[in-house]
Amino acid sequence: MSEVQRRKYSQEEKNSIFDGEFMPHIDSMYNFAYRLTFDEDDAKDLVQDTYLKSYRFINSFEQGTNAKAWLFRILKNSFINEYRKKSKQPAKVDYQEVETYYNSDDVDFQGTTDLRAESVKDMLGDEISNALNSLAVDFRTVIILCDLEGFTYEEMAKILDIPIGTVRSRLHRARNLLKEKLKGYAQHMGYKTDEEE
Amino acid sequence: MDMNEEKSGARKLRCDDTSKCFELLESILDGELGNPGKEVLKEKLAKCQPCFEHFHLEQAIREVLKNKCTKQAVPQELAKTIREKIQEAK
């Protein structure tokens, strides 16, 4: 949220922005919140807090800019500052440690023949969902923002406060990790992978 | 004759730099490289088997993620509660 207040909206304008530009994103906001917290009540509180903040700071929202990205940024910051501590997740993952570790070429996904597009298409929603949920929160977040919500790299950089280059490399690593998980499911469920042939 | 034809149309089976190529393919799939990206993609898909397979796998994963991970039902009363809280705060 920018501290600079660009202008003051009238009460009528505030209501119109809130109803017309903020509220239509409630489904995406809830889905994001749920995938961060894994808890319906926490997700509800997180979305509610985000909307209350968005109304309180509405003067720092510039009309015509991307409201959804603005809201997602507030939600993500609220999650880090308030919910991460109390949510039922494992301890906070150190960004740098994760980035450095997965920066090694050793963990690059070796060849796509290990996992087939056909196997992925046959997978159930639960398997895909569990694979996504099992990723560390920073990797999970970039996949949600990019693949589920369709944000551009530039929007993601703003939402996450990281450079675009980091968005690109974190996404690549996140996808490699996701493919490893999916490969595990594919083998476990008896889907065809080349390793079994 | 047939062999020759097949050879000239075949994709190479090894990619020289999968890490770089796959990251590039992912950026193209994410729509980040615009029209020039489409040209690069066309060439890679025509010439390189690992890139071809990676592209289709990535596409399949994106599709299942979008179709199967965005259906979390929003609690019915949430929007109403938010509006009430904002009325109170006004």
Interface residues (C-beta under 8 A of the other chain):
Chain A: F18 M23 I26 D27 S28 Y30 N31 Y34 R35 E40 K44 V47 Q48 Y51 L52 Y55 R56 D105 D108 F109 Q110 G111 T112 T113 L115 R116 A117 E118 V120 K121 M123 L124 G125 I128 S129 L132 I143 I144 C146 D147 L148 T152 Y153 R168 S169 L171 H172 R175 L178 K179 L182
Chain B: T18 S19 F22 E23 E26 S27 D30 G31 E32 P50 E53 H54 H56 L57 E58 Q59 A60 I61 R62 E63 V64 L65 K66 K68 C69 T70 K71 Q72 V74 P75 L78 A79 T81 I82 K85 I86 A89
